[in-house]
Amino acid sequence: MPTVGARLREISQRLGAAGVPSPQADAVALMAHTFGWEPGDVRTAAARDDVWPEDDPLDLDRLEARVTRREAREPLQHILGTAYFRDLTLQVGSGVFVPRPETETVAQHAIDAARAAKPGRDGFVRVIDLCAGSGAIGLSVAAEVTHAKVTLVEASEAATVYLRLNARMQPAEVRERVSIQMADARRCLHLFERCADVVVTNPPYIPPDAVPRDPEVRDYDPPEALFGLGEDGLDVPRAIVDEAARLLAVGGVLIMEHADVQGEALRDYADRSEFWTGPRTEQDLTGRDRCLIVTRDGV
């Protein structure tokens, strides 16, 4: 019988040969998911070189099928069915953008802005997450700011399936403060009766000629979640900046994710508008420019 260590080495080598960036970590995740183990259990059994357990032979078939999918560079999150974002475990799959670690910084800025906002007469601050996708940002705000009412706005029917599923998976006290609307983030003012205190968004912003190199992104993330239209990829983000000016109360804050080369262009765009003040760019944990933060002026 092969050992756990031998199986792990074999799968890691196959994934490495396929160009997977983190072959051993992915091999551990696939083995743990298939056999109902924790990743630490796989690593411990591999270090001891335990004999492979005589489980259901179908498990071996399932593992082989999953390894083959990962060799083809299907995202690990699609194969596992889940993605991790801050303290959330989110359901993801075909048709929804897989949340990235760098976006956790964007979520933190939205959380900070919601905590700093003055609650309304009902004791709540109002947050809108535009282009919500899986709900990673908006649900993080709702989970971490207990006096925030969050509206998640998404245009894609496929993504909204996951958005609703992820919202339903939250504890009751979070669910009751979350609502979902299907709409174009550039034209959604009609959905809201009251102004928001915070608008946060991770819109599509990739230029049309900047096709992602990684197959996991290029071949599996939905194009409408990637490409922001226009030569610079900023047609959609600029339109959302304009819509956010209509959605926010005076003193409200917009937080918008962007590519590391787009900070100056978005600051300049906000600066030319009479509706915004104090545009600045914040970095992610790698030190790259990651998001625009700007305050709604009193015009």
Buried (B, 14 or more C-beta within 10 A) or exposed (E): EEBBBBBBBEBBEBBBEBEBEEBBBBBBBBBBBBBEBEEEBBBEBBEEEEEBEEEEEEBBEBBEEBBEBBBEBBBBBBBBEBBBBBEBEBBBBEBBBBBBEBBBBBBBBBBBBBBEBEBBEEEBBBBBBBBBBBBBBBBBBBBBBEBBBBBBBBBBEBBBBBBBBBBEBBEEEBBEBBBBBBBBBBEBEEBBEEBBBBBBBBBBBBBEEBEEEEBBBEEBBBEBBBBBBBEBBBBBBBBBBBBBBBBBBEBBBBBBBBBBEBBEBBBEBBEEBEBBBEBEBBBBEEEEBBBBBBBBBEE
